[in-house]
């Protein structure tokens, strides 16, 4: 069944854009700043696990910081007109070639070491 409604990802991106535009923040969201924001937010996610066992990290903080990572990543994708589903699918296909199951199964080696 086909529908004209946007995908879940596209709907989330539209919510982010609405939030951003209501605050007139697009002026600050050039590609460079969004890439830096993504890095900072990823670092804040990493900080949730600092000096802890993974199971000791607070799930609420993981959720919050991960949402911030998605926020920056989705805005950066939107900035370049990327279809998130398409670029992730394309990358998975590329990785499937680099990491064939018969060589990569259960291995943590990089593709050039398999």
PDB file as gemmi writes it, atoms N, CA and C in Angstrom:
CRYST1    1.000    1.000    1.000  90.00  90.00  90.00 P 1                      
ATOM      1  N   UNK A   1       0.843  -1.174   0.000  1.00  0.00           N  
ATOM      2  CA  UNK A   1       0.000   0.000   0.000  1.00  0.00           C  
ATOM      3  C   UNK A   1       0.894   1.245   0.000  1.00  0.00           C  
ATOM      4  N   UNK A   2       0.644   2.144  -0.923  1.00  0.00           N  
ATOM      5  CA  UNK A   2       1.412   3.389  -0.987  1.00  0.00           C  
ATOM      6  C   UNK A   2       0.659   4.490  -0.262  1.00  0.00           C  
ATOM      7  N   UNK A   3       1.447   5.360   0.301  1.00  0.00           N  
ATOM      8  CA  UNK A   3       0.862   6.483   1.036  1.00  0.00           C  
ATOM      9  C   UNK A   3       1.652   7.743   0.727  1.00  0.00           C  
ATOM     10  N   UNK A   4       1.005   8.859   0.830  1.00  0.00           N  
ATOM     11  CA  UNK A   4       1.679  10.132   0.580  1.00  0.00           C  
ATOM     12  C   UNK A   4       2.251  10.736   1.848  1.00  0.00           C  
ATOM     13  N   UNK A   5       2.106  10.038   2.962  1.00  0.00           N  
ATOM     14  CA  UNK A   5       2.626  10.571   4.215  1.00  0.00           C  
ATOM     15  C   UNK A   5       4.134  10.402   4.262  1.00  0.00           C  
ATOM     16  N   UNK A   6       4.823  11.319   4.916  1.00  0.00           N  
ATOM     17  CA  UNK A   6       6.288  11.231   4.983  1.00  0.00           C  
ATOM     18  C   UNK A   6       6.725  10.044   5.838  1.00  0.00           C  
ATOM     19  N   UNK A   7       7.938   9.596   5.588  1.00  0.00           N  
ATOM     20  CA  UNK A   7       8.494   8.521   6.401  1.00  0.00           C  
ATOM     21  C   UNK A   7       8.656   9.010   7.836  1.00  0.00           C  
ATOM     22  N   UNK A   8       8.838   8.067   8.744  1.00  0.00           N  
ATOM     23  CA  UNK A   8       9.064   8.437  10.144  1.00  0.00           C  
ATOM     24  C   UNK A   8      10.278   9.349  10.270  1.00  0.00           C  
ATOM     25  N   UNK A   9      11.344   9.019   9.553  1.00  0.00           N  
ATOM     26  CA  UNK A   9      12.563   9.840   9.626  1.00  0.00           C  
ATOM     27  C   UNK A   9      12.281  11.237   9.092  1.00  0.00           C  
ATOM     28  N   UNK A  10      11.609  11.316   7.953  1.00  0.00           N  
ATOM     29  CA  UNK A  10      11.309  12.622   7.379  1.00  0.00           C  
ATOM     30  C   UNK A  10      10.397  13.428   8.309  1.00  0.00           C  
ATOM     31  N   UNK A  11       9.464  12.765   8.970  1.00  0.00           N  
ATOM     32  CA  UNK A  11       8.578  13.457   9.925  1.00  0.00           C  
ATOM     33  C   UNK A  11       9.386  14.018  11.096  1.00  0.00           C  
ATOM     34  N   UNK A  12      10.360  13.263  11.571  1.00  0.00           N  
ATOM     35  CA  UNK A  12      11.222  13.739  12.663  1.00  0.00           C  
ATOM     36  C   UNK A  12      12.033  14.945  12.192  1.00  0.00           C  
ATOM     37  N   UNK A  13      12.580  14.847  10.992  1.00  0.00           N  
ATOM     38  CA  UNK A  13      13.362  15.965  10.450  1.00  0.00           C  
ATOM     39  C   UNK A  13      12.489  17.215  10.344  1.00  0.00           C  
ATOM     40  N   UNK A  14      11.251  17.058   9.912  1.00  0.00           N  
ATOM     41  CA  UNK A  14      10.345  18.212   9.819  1.00  0.00           C  
ATOM     42  C   UNK A  14      10.063  18.813  11.199  1.00  0.00           C  
ATOM     43  N   UNK A  15       9.947  17.972  12.222  1.00  0.00           N  
ATOM     44  CA  UNK A  15       9.762  18.483  13.593  1.00  0.00           C  
ATOM     45  C   UNK A  15      10.992  19.267  14.041  1.00  0.00           C  
ATOM     46  N   UNK A  16      12.174  18.755  13.718  1.00  0.00           N  
ATOM     47  CA  UNK A  16      13.420  19.438  14.080  1.00  0.00           C  
ATOM     48  C   UNK A  16      13.500  20.791  13.374  1.00  0.00           C  
ATOM     49  N   UNK A  17      13.169  20.801  12.093  1.00  0.00           N  
ATOM     50  CA  UNK A  17      13.210  22.052  11.319  1.00  0.00           C  
ATOM     51  C   UNK A  17      12.223  23.062  11.892  1.00  0.00           C  
ATOM     52  N   UNK A  18      11.027  22.610  12.239  1.00  0.00           N  
ATOM     53  CA  UNK A  18      10.029  23.505  12.838  1.00  0.00           C  
ATOM     54  C   UNK A  18      10.572  24.099  14.141  1.00  0.00           C  
ATOM     55  N   UNK A  19      11.137  23.250  14.995  1.00  0.00           N  
ATOM     56  CA  UNK A  19      11.728  23.708  16.257  1.00  0.00           C  
ATOM     57  C   UNK A  19      12.809  24.747  15.985  1.00  0.00           C  
ATOM     58  N   UNK A  20      13.704  24.429  15.046  1.00  0.00           N  
ATOM     59  CA  UNK A  20      14.802  25.335  14.704  1.00  0.00           C  
ATOM     60  C   UNK A  20      14.277  26.662  14.159  1.00  0.00           C  
ATOM     61  N   UNK A  21      13.352  26.582  13.220  1.00  0.00           N  
ATOM     62  CA  UNK A  21      12.861  27.787  12.554  1.00  0.00           C  
ATOM     63  C   UNK A  21      12.067  28.692  13.494  1.00  0.00           C  
ATOM     64  N   UNK A  22      11.342  28.099  14.443  1.00  0.00           N  
ATOM     65  CA  UNK A  22      10.598  28.905  15.409  1.00  0.00           C  
ATOM     66  C   UNK A  22      11.537  29.748  16.271  1.00  0.00           C  
ATOM     67  N   UNK A  23      12.780  29.347  16.356  1.00  0.00           N  
ATOM     68  CA  UNK A  23      13.771  30.058  17.175  1.00  0.00           C  
ATOM     69  C   UNK A  23      14.766  30.861  16.331  1.00  0.00           C  
ATOM     70  N   UNK A  24      14.568  30.845  15.015  1.00  0.00           N  
ATOM     71  CA  UNK A  24      15.453  31.543  14.080  1.00  0.00           C  
ATOM     72  C   UNK A  24      16.905  31.094  14.257  1.00  0.00           C  
ATOM     73  N   UNK A  25      17.113  29.785  14.339  1.00  0.00           N  
ATOM     74  CA  UNK A  25      18.451  29.246  14.544  1.00  0.00           C  
ATOM     75  C   UNK A  25      19.115  28.767  13.260  1.00  0.00           C  
ATOM     76  N   UNK A  26      18.388  28.767  12.148  1.00  0.00           N  
ATOM     77  CA  UNK A  26      19.011  28.274  10.917  1.00  0.00           C  
ATOM     78  C   UNK A  26      20.268  29.075  10.574  1.00  0.00           C  
ATOM     79  N   UNK A  27      20.283  30.336  10.945  1.00  0.00           N  
ATOM     80  CA  UNK A  27      21.444  31.187  10.684  1.00  0.00           C  
ATOM     81  C   UNK A  27      22.726  30.636  11.303  1.00  0.00           C  
ATOM     82  N   UNK A  28      22.606  29.817  12.336  1.00  0.00           N  
ATOM     83  CA  UNK A  28      23.761  29.232  13.012  1.00  0.00           C  
ATOM     84  C   UNK A  28      24.083  27.817  12.525  1.00  0.00           C  
ATOM     85  N   UNK A  29      23.206  27.272  11.695  1.00  0.00           N  
ATOM     86  CA  UNK A  29      23.300  25.869  11.315  1.00  0.00           C  
ATOM     87  C   UNK A  29      23.904  25.653   9.936  1.00  0.00           C  
ATOM     88  N   UNK A  30      25.056  26.255   9.689  1.00  0.00           N  
ATOM     89  CA  UNK A  30      25.752  25.931   8.444  1.00  0.00           C  
ATOM     90  C   UNK A  30      26.388  24.543   8.615  1.00  0.00           C  
ATOM     91  N   UNK A  31      26.858  23.963   7.519  1.00  0.00           N  
ATOM     92  CA  UNK A  31      27.380  22.593   7.548  1.00  0.00           C  
ATOM     93  C   UNK A  31      28.533  22.438   8.538  1.00  0.00           C  
ATOM     94  N   UNK A  32      29.412  23.389   8.576  1.00  0.00           N  
ATOM     95  CA  UNK A  32      30.568  23.319   9.482  1.00  0.00           C  
ATOM     96  C   UNK A  32      30.122  23.257  10.933  1.00  0.00           C  
ATOM     97  N   UNK A  33      29.218  24.153  11.317  1.00  0.00           N  
ATOM     98  CA  UNK A  33      28.745  24.173  12.699  1.00  0.00           C  
ATOM     99  C   UNK A  33      27.920  22.937  13.042  1.00  0.00           C  
ATOM    100  N   UNK A  34      27.149  22.432  12.094  1.00  0.00           N  
ATOM    101  CA  UNK A  34      26.398  21.202  12.355  1.00  0.00           C  
ATOM    102  C   UNK A  34      27.337  20.016  12.537  1.00  0.00           C  
ATOM    103  N   UNK A  35      28.407  19.953  11.749  1.00  0.00           N  
ATOM    104  CA  UNK A  35      29.387  18.876  11.906  1.00  0.00           C  
ATOM    105  C   UNK A  35      30.074  18.976  13.266  1.00  0.00           C  
ATOM    106  N   UNK A  36      30.412  20.195  13.683  1.00  0.00           N  
ATOM    107  CA  UNK A  36      31.013  20.376  15.011  1.00  0.00           C  
ATOM    108  C   UNK A  36      30.014  20.016  16.107  1.00  0.00           C  
ATOM    109  N   UNK A  37      28.767  20.417  15.934  1.00  0.00           N  
ATOM    110  CA  UNK A  37      27.723  20.092  16.897  1.00  0.00           C  
ATOM    111  C   UNK A  37      27.580  18.573  17.024  1.00  0.00           C  
ATOM    112  N   UNK A  38      27.599  17.883  15.903  1.00  0.00           N  
ATOM    113  CA  UNK A  38      27.500  16.417  15.908  1.00  0.00           C  
ATOM    114  C   UNK A  38      28.643  15.806  16.707  1.00  0.00           C  
ATOM    115  N   UNK A  39      29.829  16.337  16.514  1.00  0.00           N  
ATOM    116  CA  UNK A  39      30.998  15.833  17.238  1.00  0.00           C  
ATOM    117  C   UNK A  39      30.867  16.098  18.738  1.00  0.00           C  
ATOM    118  N   UNK A  40      30.445  17.279  19.097  1.00  0.00           N  
ATOM    119  CA  UNK A  40      30.283  17.637  20.518  1.00  0.00           C  
ATOM    120  C   UNK A  40      29.218  16.743  21.160  1.00  0.00           C  
ATOM    121  N   UNK A  41      28.100  16.575  20.471  1.00  0.00           N  
ATOM    122  CA  UNK A  41      27.029  15.748  21.031  1.00  0.00           C  
ATOM    123  C   UNK A  41      27.450  14.288  21.147  1.00  0.00           C  
ATOM    124  N   UNK A  42      28.223  13.791  20.177  1.00  0.00           N  
ATOM    125  CA  UNK A  42      28.736  12.424  20.264  1.00  0.00           C  
ATOM    126  C   UNK A  42      29.689  12.301  21.454  1.00  0.00           C  
ATOM    127  N   UNK A  43      30.462  13.339  21.706  1.00  0.00           N  
ATOM    128  CA  UNK A  43      31.355  13.339  22.866  1.00  0.00           C  
ATOM    129  C   UNK A  43      30.565  13.337  24.168  1.00  0.00           C  
ATOM    130  N   UNK A  44      29.467  14.071  24.194  1.00  0.00           N  
ATOM    131  CA  UNK A  44      28.631  14.082  25.387  1.00  0.00           C  
ATOM    132  C   UNK A  44      27.991  12.708  25.610  1.00  0.00           C  
ATOM    133  N   UNK A  45      27.652  12.024  24.544  1.00  0.00           N  
ATOM    134  CA  UNK A  45      27.149  10.652  24.667  1.00  0.00           C  
ATOM    135  C   UNK A  45      28.235   9.749  25.230  1.00  0.00           C  
ATOM    136  N   UNK A  46      29.435   9.895  24.739  1.00  0.00           N  
ATOM    137  CA  UNK A  46      30.551   9.103  25.232  1.00  0.00           C  
ATOM    138  C   UNK A  46      30.816   9.377  26.712  1.00  0.00           C  
ATOM    139  N   UNK A  47      30.656  10.627  27.110  1.00  0.00           N  
ATOM    140  CA  UNK A  47      30.898  11.007  28.495  1.00  0.00           C  
ATOM    141  C   UNK A  47      29.961  10.284  29.473  1.00  0.00           C  
ATOM    142  N   UNK A  48      28.765   9.935  29.007  1.00  0.00           N  
ATOM    143  CA  UNK A  48      27.814   9.211  29.852  1.00  0.00           C  
ATOM    144  C   UNK A  48      28.422   7.886  30.333  1.00  0.00           C  
ATOM    145  N   UNK A  49      29.323   7.321  29.536  1.00  0.00           N  
ATOM    146  CA  UNK A  49      29.933   6.028  29.862  1.00  0.00           C  
ATOM    147  C   UNK A  49      31.296   6.153  30.548  1.00  0.00           C  
ATOM    148  N   UNK A  50      31.801   7.373  30.665  1.00  0.00           N  
ATOM    149  CA  UNK A  50      33.140   7.586  31.212  1.00  0.00           C  
ATOM    150  C   UNK A  50      33.267   7.038  32.628  1.00  0.00           C  
ATOM    151  N   UNK A  51      34.261   6.220  32.825  1.00  0.00           N  
ATOM    152  CA  UNK A  51      34.616   5.628  34.116  1.00  0.00           C  
ATOM    153  C   UNK A  51      33.525   4.704  34.674  1.00  0.00           C  
ATOM    154  N   UNK A  52      32.685   4.199  33.805  1.00  0.00           N  
ATOM    155  CA  UNK A  52      31.611   3.309  34.246  1.00  0.00           C  
ATOM    156  C   UNK A  52      31.617   2.037  33.406  1.00  0.00           C  
ATOM    157  N   UNK A  53      31.042   1.001  33.961  1.00  0.00           N  
ATOM    158  CA  UNK A  53      30.712  -0.168  33.159  1.00  0.00           C  
ATOM    159  C   UNK A  53      29.493   0.230  32.335  1.00  0.00           C  
ATOM    160  N   UNK A  54      29.346  -0.312  31.125  1.00  0.00           N  
ATOM    161  CA  UNK A  54      28.204   0.091  30.294  1.00  0.00           C  
ATOM    162  C   UNK A  54      26.856   0.017  31.011  1.00  0.00           C  
ATOM    163  N   UNK A  55      26.664  -0.997  31.824  1.00  0.00           N  
ATOM    164  CA  UNK A  55      25.380  -1.150  32.516  1.00  0.00           C  
ATOM    165  C   UNK A  55      25.186  -0.122  33.638  1.00  0.00           C  
ATOM    166  N   UNK A  56      26.233   0.599  34.007  1.00  0.00           N  
ATOM    167  CA  UNK A  56      26.120   1.635  35.041  1.00  0.00           C  
ATOM    168  C   UNK A  56      25.703   2.996  34.475  1.00  0.00           C  
ATOM    169  N   UNK A  57      25.784   3.143  33.173  1.00  0.00           N  
ATOM    170  CA  UNK A  57      25.408   4.415  32.546  1.00  0.00           C  
ATOM    171  C   UNK A  57      23.903   4.641  32.710  1.00  0.00           C  
ATOM    172  N   UNK A  58      23.539   5.879  32.939  1.00  0.00           N  
ATOM    173  CA  UNK A  58      22.131   6.222  33.139  1.00  0.00           C  
ATOM    174  C   UNK A  58      21.411   6.212  31.793  1.00  0.00           C  
ATOM    175  N   UNK A  59      20.409   5.365  31.693  1.00  0.00           N  
ATOM    176  CA  UNK A  59      19.682   5.183  30.441  1.00  0.00           C  
ATOM    177  C   UNK A  59      19.041   6.486  29.953  1.00  0.00           C  
ATOM    178  N   UNK A  60      18.572   7.319  30.880  1.00  0.00           N  
ATOM    179  CA  UNK A  60      17.945   8.590  30.497  1.00  0.00           C  
ATOM    180  C   UNK A  60      18.958   9.515  29.818  1.00  0.00           C  
ATOM    181  N   UNK A  61      20.191   9.518  30.331  1.00  0.00           N  
ATOM    182  CA  UNK A  61      21.236  10.362  29.738  1.00  0.00           C  
ATOM    183  C   UNK A  61      21.648   9.830  28.372  1.00  0.00           C  
ATOM    184  N   UNK A  62      21.716   8.510  28.238  1.00  0.00           N  
ATOM    185  CA  UNK A  62      22.030   7.919  26.931  1.00  0.00           C  
ATOM    186  C   UNK A  62      20.976   8.358  25.921  1.00  0.00           C  
ATOM    187  N   UNK A  63      19.729   8.244  26.318  1.00  0.00           N  
ATOM    188  CA  UNK A  63      18.614   8.627  25.448  1.00  0.00           C  
ATOM    189  C   UNK A  63      18.706  10.095  25.034  1.00  0.00           C  
ATOM    190  N   UNK A  64      18.931  10.971  26.013  1.00  0.00           N  
ATOM    191  CA  UNK A  64      19.022  12.416  25.734  1.00  0.00           C  
ATOM    192  C   UNK A  64      20.164  12.746  24.778  1.00  0.00           C  
ATOM    193  N   UNK A  65      21.338  12.217  25.069  1.00  0.00           N  
ATOM    194  CA  UNK A  65      22.505  12.541  24.253  1.00  0.00           C  
ATOM    195  C   UNK A  65      22.401  11.917  22.861  1.00  0.00           C  
ATOM    196  N   UNK A  66      21.836  10.731  22.789  1.00  0.00           N  
ATOM    197  CA  UNK A  66      21.640  10.102  21.488  1.00  0.00           C  
ATOM    198  C   UNK A  66      20.658  10.917  20.640  1.00  0.00           C  
ATOM    199  N   UNK A  67      19.626  11.446  21.270  1.00  0.00           N  
ATOM    200  CA  UNK A  67      18.680  12.317  20.564  1.00  0.00           C  
ATOM    201  C   UNK A  67      19.385  13.565  20.034  1.00  0.00           C  
ATOM    202  N   UNK A  68      20.303  14.123  20.815  1.00  0.00           N  
ATOM    203  CA  UNK A  68      21.069  15.284  20.351  1.00  0.00           C  
ATOM    204  C   UNK A  68      21.957  14.929  19.160  1.00  0.00           C  
ATOM    205  N   UNK A  69      22.527  13.730  19.179  1.00  0.00           N  
ATOM    206  CA  UNK A  69      23.340  13.267  18.048  1.00  0.00           C  
ATOM    207  C   UNK A  69      22.461  13.182  16.791  1.00  0.00           C  
ATOM    208  N   UNK A  70      21.271  12.572  16.936  1.00  0.00           N  
ATOM    209  CA  UNK A  70      20.357  12.466  15.791  1.00  0.00           C  
ATOM    210  C   UNK A  70      19.948  13.851  15.300  1.00  0.00           C  
ATOM    211  N   UNK A  71      19.678  14.758  16.224  1.00  0.00           N  
ATOM    212  CA  UNK A  71      19.281  16.124  15.877  1.00  0.00           C  
ATOM    213  C   UNK A  71      20.316  16.749  14.940  1.00  0.00           C  
ATOM    214  N   UNK A  72      21.565  16.699  15.337  1.00  0.00           N  
ATOM    215  CA  UNK A  72      22.623  17.308  14.531  1.00  0.00           C  
ATOM    216  C   UNK A  72      22.829  16.551  13.226  1.00  0.00           C  
ATOM    217  N   UNK A  73      22.805  15.236  13.283  1.00  0.00           N  
ATOM    218  CA  UNK A  73      23.027  14.422  12.077  1.00  0.00           C  
ATOM    219  C   UNK A  73      21.900  14.623  11.067  1.00  0.00           C  
ATOM    220  N   UNK A  74      20.663  14.629  11.547  1.00  0.00           N  
ATOM    221  CA  UNK A  74      19.533  14.811  10.635  1.00  0.00           C  
ATOM    222  C   UNK A  74      19.545  16.206  10.004  1.00  0.00           C  
ATOM    223  N   UNK A  75      19.900  17.230  10.778  1.00  0.00           N  
ATOM    224  CA  UNK A  75      19.975  18.577  10.202  1.00  0.00           C  
ATOM    225  C   UNK A  75      21.100  18.674   9.171  1.00  0.00           C  
ATOM    226  N   UNK A  76      22.210  18.006   9.428  1.00  0.00           N  
ATOM    227  CA  UNK A  76      23.312  18.015   8.468  1.00  0.00           C  
ATOM    228  C   UNK A  76      22.902  17.299   7.182  1.00  0.00           C  
ATOM    229  N   UNK A  77      22.215  16.180   7.308  1.00  0.00           N  
ATOM    230  CA  UNK A  77      21.718  15.465   6.129  1.00  0.00           C  
ATOM    231  C   UNK A  77      20.743  16.349   5.354  1.00  0.00           C  
ATOM    232  N   UNK A  78      19.873  17.028   6.071  1.00  0.00           N  
ATOM    233  CA  UNK A  78      18.893  17.911   5.426  1.00  0.00           C  
ATOM    234  C   UNK A  78      19.584  19.068   4.712  1.00  0.00           C  
ATOM    235  N   UNK A  79      20.646  19.566   5.312  1.00  0.00           N  
ATOM    236  CA  UNK A  79      21.401  20.683   4.727  1.00  0.00           C  
ATOM    237  C   UNK A  79      21.895  20.332   3.322  1.00  0.00           C  
ATOM    238  N   UNK A  80      22.289  19.068   3.133  1.00  0.00           N  
ATOM    239  CA  UNK A  80      22.809  18.621   1.843  1.00  0.00           C  
ATOM    240  C   UNK A  80      21.756  17.934   0.974  1.00  0.00           C  
ATOM    241  N   UNK A  81      20.530  17.885   1.470  1.00  0.00           N  
ATOM    242  CA  UNK A  81      19.466  17.253   0.697  1.00  0.00           C  
ATOM    243  C   UNK A  81      19.578  15.733   0.640  1.00  0.00           C  
ATOM    244  N   UNK A  82      20.258  15.151   1.616  1.00  0.00           N  
ATOM    245  CA  UNK A  82      20.417  13.699   1.653  1.00  0.00           C  
ATOM    246  C   UNK A  82      19.142  13.037   2.157  1.00  0.00           C  
ATOM    247  N   UNK A  83      18.811  11.900   1.569  1.00  0.00           N  
ATOM    248  CA  UNK A  83      17.742  11.046   2.061  1.00  0.00           C  
ATOM    249  C   UNK A  83      18.400  10.079   3.043  1.00  0.00           C  
ATOM    250  N   UNK A  84      18.075  10.193   4.327  1.00  0.00           N  
ATOM    251  CA  UNK A  84      18.748   9.412   5.372  1.00  0.00           C  
ATOM    252  C   UNK A  84      18.633   7.917   5.097  1.00  0.00           C  
ATOM    253  N   UNK A  85      17.446   7.455   4.774  1.00  0.00           N  
ATOM    254  CA  UNK A  85      17.259   6.030   4.493  1.00  0.00           C  
ATOM    255  C   UNK A  85      18.147   5.597   3.328  1.00  0.00           C  
ATOM    256  N   UNK A  86      18.201   6.396   2.307  1.00  0.00           N  
ATOM    257  CA  UNK A  86      18.989   6.071   1.114  1.00  0.00           C  
ATOM    258  C   UNK A  86      20.489   6.016   1.415  1.00  0.00           C  
ATOM    259  N   UNK A  87      21.009   7.009   2.130  1.00  0.00           N  
ATOM    260  CA  UNK A  87      22.459   7.018   2.365  1.00  0.00           C  
ATOM    261  C   UNK A  87      22.884   5.925   3.337  1.00  0.00           C  
ATOM    262  N   UNK A  88      22.022   5.602   4.307  1.00  0.00           N  
ATOM    263  CA  UNK A  88      22.359   4.517   5.233  1.00  0.00           C  
ATOM    264  C   UNK A  88      22.311   3.178   4.495  1.00  0.00           C  
ATOM    265  N   UNK A  89      21.303   2.980   3.670  1.00  0.00           N  
ATOM    266  CA  UNK A  89      21.193   1.746   2.888  1.00  0.00           C  
ATOM    267  C   UNK A  89      22.392   1.593   1.966  1.00  0.00           C  
ATOM    268  N   UNK A  90      22.776   2.677   1.300  1.00  0.00           N  
ATOM    269  CA  UNK A  90      23.931   2.648   0.398  1.00  0.00           C  
ATOM    270  C   UNK A  90      25.207   2.276   1.147  1.00  0.00           C  
ATOM    271  N   UNK A  91      25.384   2.839   2.338  1.00  0.00           N  
ATOM    272  CA  UNK A  91      26.570   2.548   3.144  1.00  0.00           C  
ATOM    273  C   UNK A  91      26.557   1.096   3.626  1.00  0.00           C  
ATOM    274  N   UNK A  92      25.394   0.581   4.003  1.00  0.00           N  
ATOM    275  CA  UNK A  92      25.299  -0.822   4.411  1.00  0.00           C  
ATOM    276  C   UNK A  92      25.688  -1.756   3.270  1.00  0.00           C  
ATOM    277  N   UNK A  93      25.264  -1.423   2.058  1.00  0.00           N  
ATOM    278  CA  UNK A  93      25.617  -2.241   0.892  1.00  0.00           C  
ATOM    279  C   UNK A  93      27.128  -2.211   0.646  1.00  0.00           C  
ATOM    280  N   UNK A  94      27.719  -1.048   0.783  1.00  0.00           N  
ATOM    281  CA  UNK A  94      29.165  -0.908   0.624  1.00  0.00           C  
ATOM    282  C   UNK A  94      29.904  -1.722   1.689  1.00  0.00           C  
ATOM    283  N   UNK A  95      29.422  -1.634   2.941  1.00  0.00           N  
ATOM    284  CA  UNK A  95      30.045  -2.396   4.025  1.00  0.00           C  
ATOM    285  C   UNK A  95      29.865  -3.895   3.851  1.00  0.00           C  
ATOM    286  N   UNK A  96      28.739  -4.313   3.274  1.00  0.00           N  
ATOM    287  CA  UNK A  96      28.516  -5.737   3.027  1.00  0.00           C  
ATOM    288  C   UNK A  96      29.556  -6.286   2.055  1.00  0.00           C  
ATOM    289  N   UNK A  97      29.974  -5.464   1.107  1.00  0.00           N  
ATOM    290  CA  UNK A  97      31.042  -5.876   0.171  1.00  0.00           C  
ATOM    291  C   UNK A  97      32.390  -5.939   0.882  1.00  0.00           C  
ATOM    292  N   UNK A  98      32.658  -4.974   1.747  1.00  0.00           N  
ATOM    293  CA  UNK A  98      33.935  -4.926   2.465  1.00  0.00           C  
ATOM    294  C   UNK A  98      34.025  -5.990   3.550  1.00  0.00           C  
ATOM    295  N   UNK A  99      32.877  -6.360   4.104  1.00  0.00           N  
ATOM    296  CA  UNK A  99      32.825  -7.315   5.213  1.00  0.00           C  
ATOM    297  C   UNK A  99      31.897  -8.482   4.868  1.00  0.00           C  
ATOM    298  N   UNK A 100      32.297  -9.335   3.920  1.00  0.00           N  
ATOM    299  CA  UNK A 100      31.439 -10.480   3.586  1.00  0.00           C  
ATOM    300  C   UNK A 100      31.268 -11.390   4.803  1.00  0.00           C  
ATOM    301  N   UNK A 101      30.081 -11.933   4.952  1.00  0.00           N  
ATOM    302  CA  UNK A 101      29.753 -12.748   6.124  1.00  0.00           C  
ATOM    303  C   UNK A 101      30.775 -13.857   6.337  1.00  0.00           C  
ATOM    304  N   UNK A 102      31.132 -14.541   5.262  1.00  0.00           N  
ATOM    305  CA  UNK A 102      32.038 -15.685   5.403  1.00  0.00           C  
ATOM    306  C   UNK A 102      33.415 -15.293   5.950  1.00  0.00           C  
ATOM    307  N   UNK A 103      33.803 -14.040   5.803  1.00  0.00           N  
ATOM    308  CA  UNK A 103      35.090 -13.584   6.338  1.00  0.00           C  
ATOM    309  C   UNK A 103      34.944 -12.825   7.651  1.00  0.00           C  
ATOM    310  N   UNK A 104      33.854 -12.099   7.801  1.00  0.00           N  
ATOM    311  CA  UNK A 104      33.708 -11.180   8.931  1.00  0.00           C  
ATOM    312  C   UNK A 104      32.933 -11.755  10.115  1.00  0.00           C  
ATOM    313  N   UNK A 105      32.266 -12.858   9.932  1.00  0.00           N  
ATOM    314  CA  UNK A 105      31.427 -13.418  10.986  1.00  0.00           C  
ATOM    315  C   UNK A 105      32.204 -13.627  12.284  1.00  0.00           C  
ATOM    316  N   UNK A 106      31.786 -12.930  13.318  1.00  0.00           N  
ATOM    317  CA  UNK A 106      32.402 -13.067  14.638  1.00  0.00           C  
ATOM    318  C   UNK A 106      33.763 -12.409  14.765  1.00  0.00           C  
ATOM    319  N   UNK A 107      34.211 -11.675  13.763  1.00  0.00           N  
ATOM    320  CA  UNK A 107      35.530 -11.064  13.786  1.00  0.00           C  
ATOM    321  C   UNK A 107      35.420  -9.563  14.014  1.00  0.00           C  
ATOM    322  N   UNK A 108      36.376  -9.006  14.744  1.00  0.00           N  
ATOM    323  CA  UNK A 108      36.415  -7.551  14.928  1.00  0.00           C  
ATOM    324  C   UNK A 108      37.516  -6.913  14.091  1.00  0.00           C  
ATOM    325  N   UNK A 109      38.067  -7.687  13.139  1.00  0.00           N  
ATOM    326  CA  UNK A 109      39.134  -7.163  12.284  1.00  0.00           C  
ATOM    327  C   UNK A 109      38.582  -6.198  11.252  1.00  0.00           C  
ATOM    328  N   UNK A 110      39.410  -5.243  10.889  1.00  0.00           N  
ATOM    329  CA  UNK A 110      39.053  -4.293   9.856  1.00  0.00           C  
ATOM    330  C   UNK A 110      39.077  -5.022   8.504  1.00  0.00           C  
ATOM    331  N   UNK A 111      38.316  -4.505   7.539  1.00  0.00           N  
ATOM    332  CA  UNK A 111      38.148  -5.172   6.248  1.00  0.00           C  
ATOM    333  C   UNK A 111      39.468  -5.523   5.563  1.00  0.00           C  
ATOM    334  N   UNK A 112      40.492  -4.713   5.736  1.00  0.00           N  
ATOM    335  CA  UNK A 112      41.768  -4.979   5.060  1.00  0.00           C  
ATOM    336  C   UNK A 112      42.625  -6.004   5.821  1.00  0.00           C  
ATOM    337  N   UNK A 113      42.101  -6.484   6.955  1.00  0.00           N  
ATOM    338  CA  UNK A 113      42.807  -7.506   7.729  1.00  0.00           C  
ATOM    339  C   UNK A 113      42.106  -8.866   7.668  1.00  0.00           C  
ATOM    340  N   UNK A 114      40.943  -8.912   7.038  1.00  0.00           N  
ATOM    341  CA  UNK A 114      40.178 -10.157   6.973  1.00  0.00           C  
ATOM    342  C   UNK A 114      40.830 -11.159   6.027  1.00  0.00           C  
TER     343      UNK A 114                                                      
END                                                                             
